Amino acid sequence: MSIPDSNTVEGDTTLAALSHASALFASFLGPILFLVLADDDDELVKQNAKNSLNFQIVVFVALMIAGVLSFVFIGLLLFPIIGIADLILVLIATVRANDGEVYAYPYTPDLV
């Protein structure tokens, strides 16, 4: 008998995974949509959508900082790094959420 993971929560794993994957196409709107449409008792979808929204807020702030720094050409190097990091972390989160895990992005504060 295995011990359940403390990050594992019961709920719809497909919607939880889509709450992360939707951020690739609709940045803020995807996670907000899944947060609003989640059933009241589906903690897996709610927690994953909140974590995804928090991460997309951090990515947005990073892109704004890179935009300001692009005047001194440092930001031009940051844009692709931020984009690749966003893609990789969202894909990891999607797979983990599909396994029924609440994925918390690294270095992301709880803003929502």
C-alpha positions in Angstrom: 0.0 0.0 0.0 1.5 3.3 -1.0 1.3 6.5 0.9 -0.7 9.2 -1.0 1.2 12.3 -2.0 0.3 15.4 0.0 -0.2 17.4 -3.2 -2.7 15.0 -4.6 -6.3 16.1 -4.5 -9.4 14.5 -5.8 -11.1 16.2 -8.8 -11.3 16.3 -12.6 -7.7 15.8 -13.8 -8.6 16.7 -17.4 -9.9 20.2 -16.4 -7.0 20.7 -14.0 -4.5 20.0 -16.8 -6.4 22.2 -19.2 -6.3 25.0 -16.7 -2.5 25.0 -17.2 -2.4 24.3 -20.9 -4.9 27.1 -21.7 -2.3 29.6 -20.5 -0.2 28.9 -23.6 -3.0 30.2 -25.8 -4.9 32.7 -23.6 -2.4 33.8 -20.9 -4.7 35.1 -18.1 -8.0 34.3 -19.6 -7.6 30.5 -19.7 -6.9 30.0 -16.0 -9.5 32.6 -15.0 -12.1 30.8 -17.1 -11.3 27.5 -15.5 -11.3 29.1 -12.0 -14.7 30.6 -12.6 -16.2 27.5 -14.3 -14.9 25.0 -11.7 -17.4 23.2 -9.5 -17.5 24.5 -6.0 -16.3 21.1 -4.7 -13.5 20.5 -7.2 -10.5 21.6 -5.3 -8.1 20.1 -7.9 -9.2 22.4 -10.7 -9.5 25.4 -8.4 -6.0 25.1 -6.9 -4.4 24.3 -10.3 -6.2 27.2 -12.0 -5.1 29.6 -9.2 -1.5 28.4 -9.4 -1.6 28.8 -13.2 -3.0 32.3 -12.9 -0.4 33.3 -10.3 2.4 32.1 -12.6 1.0 34.0 -15.6 0.9 37.2 -13.5 4.6 36.6 -12.7 5.4 36.0 -16.4 3.5 39.2 -17.4 5.5 41.2 -14.9 8.7 39.6 -16.2 7.8 40.5 -19.7 7.1 44.1 -18.7 10.5 44.3 -17.0 12.1 42.8 -20.1 10.3 45.4 -22.2 11.7 48.2 -20.1 15.2 46.7 -20.3 15.0 46.3 -24.0 16.0 49.9 -24.3 19.4 48.8 -23.1 19.3 45.6 -25.1 19.2 43.3 -22.1 15.5 42.8 -22.5 16.0 41.4 -26.0 17.8 38.5 -24.4 15.2 38.1 -21.7 12.2 37.7 -24.0 13.1 34.3 -25.5 14.3 33.0 -22.1 11.0 34.0 -20.5 9.1 32.4 -23.3 11.0 29.1 -23.2 10.7 29.0 -19.4 7.0 29.6 -19.6 6.5 26.9 -22.2 8.5 24.3 -20.3 7.0 25.0 -16.9 3.4 25.0 -18.3 4.0 21.7 -20.0 5.4 20.2 -16.7 2.4 21.6 -14.8 -0.1 20.2 -17.3 1.4 16.7 -17.0 1.5 16.8 -13.2 -2.1 18.1 -13.0 -3.2 15.4 -15.4 -1.8 12.9 -12.8 -4.0 14.4 -10.1 -1.4 16.6 -8.5 -1.7 20.2 -7.5 1.4 21.8 -9.2 2.9 24.8 -7.6 5.3 26.7 -10.0 8.7 27.4 -8.6 9.4 30.9 -7.2 5.8 32.0 -7.7 4.0 33.8 -4.9 0.3 33.2 -4.1 -1.2 36.4 -5.5 -4.8 35.1 -6.2 
